Amino acid sequence: MSSRSQAQAEVKRLRDQIAQMQASTVEQIAQLRVEVAAREAEVTTREIEQSKKYDELLLHLQNMMKMFQQSQNLPLRHLFSYCKNIFNIVRIF
C-alpha cells in the first residue's frame, strides 16, 4: 500500500472515529436533557405539595386565631357557662 493510500485510510479512520464520538456526544446530551426534565418535574411536584401543605397550615392557623379572638370577645358569664357545659359533657363520658 502506498503512503498516500495509507494516509487516506488513516484520515478515513479518524473521520469515522470523530463521527462516532459526535454521535455518542449527541446521545449523551439527549439523555442528560431527559434526566434534567425528569428532575425538574420532581422538583415542581414537591414544590406544589409543599405549597398545598403551607396553605393548609396557614388556613388552620387563621381558623385557630379566629376561634381565639371569638373566645376573647365572649362575655365572661358566657365563657363560664360554656366551660361548665363542657365539664358536664366530659363528666358524662
C-alpha positions as CSV (number, residue, x, y, z in Angstrom):
1,M,0.0,0.0,0.0
2,S,1.4,3.4,-0.9
3,S,2.0,6.1,1.7
4,R,-0.7,8.2,0.0
5,S,-3.4,5.4,0.4
6,Q,-2.2,4.7,3.9
7,A,-2.7,8.4,4.7
8,Q,-6.1,8.4,3.1
9,A,-7.1,5.3,5.1
10,E,-5.9,6.9,8.3
11,V,-7.9,10.1,7.5
12,K,-11.0,8.0,6.9
13,R,-10.4,6.1,10.1
14,L,-10.1,9.3,12.1
15,R,-13.2,10.9,10.4
16,D,-15.2,7.7,11.3
17,Q,-13.9,8.0,14.9
18,I,-14.9,11.6,15.1
19,A,-18.3,10.8,13.7
20,Q,-18.8,8.1,16.3
21,M,-17.7,10.5,19.0
22,Q,-20.1,13.1,17.8
23,A,-23.0,10.7,17.7
24,S,-22.1,9.5,21.2
25,T,-22.0,13.0,22.5
26,V,-25.3,13.9,20.9
27,E,-26.9,10.8,22.5
28,Q,-25.4,11.7,25.9
29,I,-26.7,15.2,25.7
30,A,-30.2,13.9,24.8
31,Q,-30.0,11.5,27.8
32,L,-29.0,14.3,30.1
33,R,-31.8,16.5,28.8
34,V,-34.3,13.7,29.7
35,E,-32.8,13.4,33.2
36,V,-33.0,17.1,33.7
37,A,-36.6,17.3,32.6
38,A,-37.5,14.4,35.0
39,R,-35.7,16.1,37.9
40,E,-37.4,19.4,37.2
41,A,-40.8,17.6,37.1
42,E,-40.0,16.0,40.5
43,V,-39.0,19.4,42.0
44,T,-42.1,21.0,40.6
45,T,-44.3,18.3,42.1
46,R,-42.5,18.7,45.5
47,E,-43.0,22.5,45.4
48,I,-46.7,22.1,44.6
49,E,-47.1,19.6,47.5
50,Q,-45.2,21.9,49.9
51,S,-47.3,24.9,48.8
52,K,-50.5,23.0,49.4
53,K,-49.3,21.9,52.9
54,Y,-48.3,25.5,53.6
55,D,-51.7,26.8,52.5
56,E,-53.5,24.2,54.7
57,L,-51.4,25.1,57.7
58,L,-52.0,28.8,57.1
59,L,-55.7,28.2,56.9
60,H,-55.7,26.1,60.1
61,L,-53.7,28.8,61.9
62,Q,-56.2,31.5,60.7
63,N,-59.1,29.4,61.9
64,M,-57.4,29.0,65.3
65,M,-56.8,32.7,65.5
66,K,-60.4,33.4,64.7
67,M,-61.6,31.0,67.4
68,F,-59.2,32.5,69.9
69,Q,-60.5,36.0,69.0
70,Q,-64.1,34.9,69.3
71,S,-63.4,33.4,72.7
72,Q,-61.9,36.7,73.8
73,N,-65.0,38.5,72.8
74,L,-67.3,36.3,74.8
75,P,-68.7,37.9,77.9
76,L,-67.2,36.4,81.0
77,R,-70.5,34.8,82.1
78,H,-71.0,33.1,78.8
79,L,-67.4,31.8,78.9
80,F,-68.0,30.3,82.4
81,S,-71.3,28.8,81.2
82,Y,-69.5,27.3,78.2
83,C,-66.8,25.8,80.3
84,K,-69.4,24.4,82.7
85,N,-71.2,22.7,79.9
86,I,-68.0,21.2,78.6
87,F,-67.2,20.0,82.1
88,N,-70.6,18.4,82.4
89,I,-70.3,16.7,79.0
90,V,-66.8,15.3,79.8
91,R,-68.0,14.1,83.2
92,I,-70.8,12.1,81.5
93,F,-68.2,10.2,79.4
